[in-house]
Amino acid sequence: MYRLTEKQLRERMKKQVYTESKKGITYSEKSKRLAGMNIYVTNTQFLFSPLAN
């Protein structure tokens, strides 16, 4: 799990605002917070992941 850079976060928020206004939907606060993170899923063993250390 990694946090986005400020530039990436601004770009995602800009897209969310555009989608909310065009489609008339609203994102929950949880969805807005999760938009600031990247999660990479692989099939490697947990012992070899950086989070295991």
PLY file of the C-alpha trace (Angstrom):
ply
format ascii 1.0
element vertex 53
property float x
property float y
property float z
element edge 52
property int vertex1
property int vertex2
end_header
0.00 0.00 0.00
1.46 3.33 -1.04
0.34 6.93 -0.71
0.12 9.04 -3.83
2.14 12.15 -4.46
0.39 15.50 -4.06
0.16 15.92 -7.83
-1.41 12.48 -8.30
-3.84 13.13 -5.46
-4.94 16.48 -6.92
-5.52 14.82 -10.30
-7.66 12.05 -8.78
-9.69 14.54 -6.75
-10.23 16.64 -9.87
-11.57 13.57 -11.71
-13.85 12.70 -8.78
-15.32 16.21 -8.70
-15.91 16.06 -12.46
-17.60 12.66 -12.19
-19.76 13.82 -9.28
-20.97 16.87 -11.17
-21.56 15.13 -14.51
-23.20 11.93 -13.26
-24.91 13.42 -10.23
-23.35 10.97 -7.78
-21.53 11.68 -4.55
-18.56 9.74 -3.25
-18.47 8.80 0.42
-15.74 10.15 2.67
-14.25 6.66 2.80
-14.00 6.52 -1.00
-12.39 9.94 -1.08
-9.76 8.87 1.47
-9.06 5.61 -0.36
-8.52 7.50 -3.61
-5.28 8.77 -2.10
-3.74 5.30 -1.92
-2.48 2.71 -4.36
-2.74 -0.95 -3.49
-0.71 -3.44 -5.48
-1.88 -7.04 -5.42
0.55 -9.76 -6.43
0.75 -13.46 -5.90
4.09 -13.41 -4.06
4.31 -14.88 -0.60
3.67 -12.51 2.29
7.06 -13.28 3.81
8.80 -11.64 0.86
6.72 -8.47 0.86
8.09 -5.20 2.30
5.14 -5.04 4.71
6.16 -8.33 6.35
9.38 -6.80 7.66
0 1
1 2
2 3
3 4
4 5
5 6
6 7
7 8
8 9
9 10
10 11
11 12
12 13
13 14
14 15
15 16
16 17
17 18
18 19
19 20
20 21
21 22
22 23
23 24
24 25
25 26
26 27
27 28
28 29
29 30
30 31
31 32
32 33
33 34
34 35
35 36
36 37
37 38
38 39
39 40
40 41
41 42
42 43
43 44
44 45
45 46
46 47
47 48
48 49
49 50
50 51
51 52
